[in-house]
C-alpha cells in the first residue's frame, strides 16, 4: 500500500529503548569512573545539603577542603557540627537517601560516599535515555544519532561532575532530563501518554524542588501541561482528558512553592543583598544615585561590588538594621524596571557567564589522583566547547529562535507525536530563559555556576529540535486528541487532509460525497471482513 507508513513493531521499539538506556548508563559510568573517579569540589555550600543527613566531609590532613579537590567520603558530623538553621529541604536529599543502599552494596568507606551517588546518577540517566528512545521514530541510525547527541550534552563535563558532588544541582539536572524525556510521550497512545505524564511529573517535581533558584522551572513545565490531554479510562472526552495534566500541574506548583517557602530566613536576605550591591550598584553609571534610588544612603555606594562574605561587607555598616528591610526582590524588580540601562548591562555581561558554561575554580579530581589542585577533567566537553566557541549570545539566540519557531510549528503540525516533540522544544527553550533570568537577576555571584540549568536546557533544546525534525508518527494509530475516541484511527482526518472537517464543511454536497467515498475506500483497504461484503461496499463507494 503506497503512501501508508509502516510503524515500528512494539518489540523492536522496546528493544531499541532498552539497549539505548543500557548503553547510556554504561557509557556514563565509564565517563565518570575511568581511569579515575571525578566529581566537583565543594565551594562551601555543600554542607547545607550534607547536613540534612548529619554528615560532614572527611578531608585528609593538610589538604584543602574547599575548591581544589573533590572529596567523596563523608562521616558523622561532630556534636554541634551542623547548624539546623542552615539546612533546607531539597529533592537532592531524596537522591542522597536513595544512594545509601548503593553505598553499602559497593562497600565504600565512610557513612556515605559520593561515588555511590554517581552510580545512582548513571542508573537514572539510563532510565531517562530508555524513556526518551522509546518515543523516537524513524530508522535505527537516525534514532541512534539523536540519542548520541543527547549523550554528548548530558554527559558533558559541565554537568557530569555534579554526579559526585555535594550540590543540589544534581537533582535539578537529573529531574530536567527526566521531565523532558517524559514530555515527548505526551502525543502517543493513551498508555504512552499516561506513562509519559508520570515520568514528566516526577522529573519536574524533582527539578523544581532541587533548590530555590529552580522553582521558576515550574512555569514552562505547567505550560506544557496546559497543552496536553491524557485520556484515562472514561475520562477521555472534552475537559476530562485534561484532568490528569492539571493534577500534575498542581503537584509541580506545590513543590515549587514549598521549596521557596522552606528557604532559610538568612538566605532570603543574603541573596537580595548581594544582587543589590554586586549586581545593581556595580553595573550602574552612578552608584551613589543608584543607592538613593534604592532607598539607601548615597554613601552606601562604597559597598559596590562587595558580597556578603568578604571583609567589610554591607551588613557590617552601623546603619544596616535601619535599611535591612530594603534588601528584597521587590526593591530589585522596581529598580530594574525604572533603570533599563542597568538591566541591559547586567544581561549583557551575563552572556559571557553563560558562554563560559562551566566555572573554572572548582576542581574535579580527588587528592589521590595526584593532579594539581583545581585540575578539571575534560573527558567529554564537546558541547561546552561549542558553547564557548560560538559565545553565550549566539547560543541563546539560537535557542530563542527555535522556541519562537516551535509555536507556529506546533500549530501547523497535525501528527500528535510530532506535536509532543515540538511542545517539548518550546518547553526546553522556555526553561533556558526562565533559568537565565532567574540566575542573572536573582543572584549576582557565581553566575556561571548558577546558569548551569539554563546551559543544559539550551543544549536539550538543540537535541529536541533535531528529534522533532526527524521523528514523525511513523503511521502509528490512535490519536486521543480526536473526538473519534482514544486509540482509534480518525478516517475523517485522513480523507480530508488539508480540508475542513465534515462537521464544519461549507462545501458542496458533491465534495462531501467524494471525501466520504475516499474515506470508505481507505477503511476497506484495512477491513478484515469477507471479500463479498467488501466488493458490494466498493460498488457503493464507486457510485
DAWO-V952142 format. One record per residue. N is the residue number from 0. SS is DSSP state (h for helix, s for strand, l for the rest). Layout:
BEGIN
N:SS
N:SS
END
This chain:
BEGIN
0:l
1:l
2:l
3:l
4:l
5:l
6:l
7:l
8:l
9:h
10:h
11:h
12:h
13:h
14:h
15:h
16:h
17:h
18:h
19:h
20:h
21:h
22:h
23:h
24:h
25:h
26:h
27:h
28:h
29:h
30:h
31:h
32:h
33:l
34:l
35:l
36:l
37:s
38:l
39:l
40:l
41:l
42:l
43:l
44:l
45:h
46:h
47:h
48:h
49:h
50:h
51:h
52:h
53:l
54:s
55:s
56:s
57:l
58:l
59:l
60:l
61:l
62:l
63:l
64:l
65:l
66:l
67:l
68:l
69:l
70:l
71:l
72:s
73:s
74:s
75:s
76:l
77:l
78:l
79:l
80:l
81:l
82:l
83:h
84:h
85:h
86:l
87:l
88:l
89:l
90:h
91:h
92:h
93:h
94:h
95:h
96:h
97:h
98:h
99:h
100:h
101:h
102:h
103:h
104:h
105:h
106:l
107:l
108:l
109:l
110:l
111:s
112:s
113:h
114:h
115:h
116:h
117:h
118:h
119:h
120:h
121:h
122:h
123:h
124:h
125:h
126:h
127:h
128:h
129:h
130:h
131:h
132:h
133:h
134:h
135:l
136:l
137:l
138:l
139:h
140:h
141:h
142:h
143:h
144:h
145:h
146:h
147:h
148:h
149:h
150:h
151:h
152:h
153:h
154:l
155:l
156:h
157:h
158:h
159:h
160:h
161:h
162:h
163:h
164:l
165:l
166:l
167:l
168:h
169:h
170:h
171:h
172:h
173:h
174:h
175:h
176:h
177:h
178:h
179:h
180:h
181:h
182:h
183:l
184:l
185:l
186:l
187:l
188:l
189:h
190:h
191:h
192:h
193:h
194:h
195:h
196:h
197:h
198:h
199:h
200:h
201:h
202:h
203:h
204:h
205:h
206:h
207:h
208:l
209:l
210:l
211:h
212:h
213:h
214:h
215:h
216:h
217:h
218:h
219:h
220:h
221:h
222:h
223:h
224:h
225:h
226:l
227:l
228:l
229:l
230:l
231:s
232:l
233:l
234:s
235:l
236:l
237:h
238:h
239:h
240:h
241:h
242:h
243:h
244:h
245:h
246:h
247:h
248:h
249:h
250:h
251:h
252:h
253:h
254:h
255:h
256:h
257:h
258:h
259:h
260:h
261:l
262:l
263:l
264:h
265:h
266:h
267:h
268:h
269:h
270:h
271:h
272:h
273:h
274:h
275:h
276:h
277:h
278:h
279:h
280:h
281:h
282:h
283:l
284:l
285:l
286:h
287:h
288:h
289:h
290:h
291:h
292:h
293:l
294:l
295:l
296:l
297:h
298:h
299:h
300:h
301:h
302:h
303:l
304:l
305:l
306:l
307:l
308:l
309:l
310:l
311:l
312:l
313:h
314:h
315:h
316:l
317:l
318:l
319:h
320:h
321:h
322:h
323:h
324:h
325:h
326:l
327:l
328:h
329:h
330:h
331:h
332:h
333:h
334:h
335:h
336:h
337:h
338:l
339:h
340:h
341:h
342:h
343:h
344:h
345:h
346:h
347:h
348:h
349:h
350:h
351:h
352:h
353:h
354:h
355:h
356:l
357:l
358:l
359:l
360:l
361:l
362:l
363:l
364:s
365:l
366:h
367:h
368:h
369:l
370:l
371:l
372:l
373:l
374:l
375:l
376:l
377:l
378:l
379:l
380:l
381:h
382:h
383:h
384:h
385:h
386:h
387:h
388:h
389:h
390:l
391:h
392:h
393:h
394:h
395:h
396:h
397:h
398:h
399:h
400:h
401:h
402:h
403:h
404:h
405:h
406:h
407:h
408:h
409:h
410:h
411:h
412:l
413:l
414:l
415:h
416:h
417:h
418:h
419:h
420:h
421:h
422:h
423:h
424:h
425:h
426:h
427:h
428:h
429:h
430:h
431:h
432:h
433:h
434:h
435:h
436:h
437:h
438:h
439:h
440:h
441:h
442:l
443:l
444:l
445:l
446:h
447:h
448:h
449:h
450:l
451:h
452:h
453:h
454:h
455:h
456:h
457:h
458:h
459:h
460:h
461:h
462:h
463:h
464:h
465:h
466:h
467:h
468:h
469:h
470:l
471:l
472:l
473:l
474:l
475:l
476:l
477:l
478:l
479:l
480:l
481:l
482:l
483:l
484:l
485:l
486:l
487:l
488:l
489:l
490:h
491:h
492:h
493:h
494:h
495:l
496:l
497:l
498:l
499:l
500:l
501:h
502:h
503:h
504:l
505:l
506:l
507:l
508:h
509:h
510:h
511:h
512:h
513:h
514:h
515:h
516:h
517:h
518:h
519:h
520:h
521:h
522:h
523:h
524:h
525:h
526:l
527:l
528:l
529:l
530:h
531:h
532:h
533:h
534:h
535:h
536:h
537:h
538:h
539:h
540:h
541:h
542:l
END
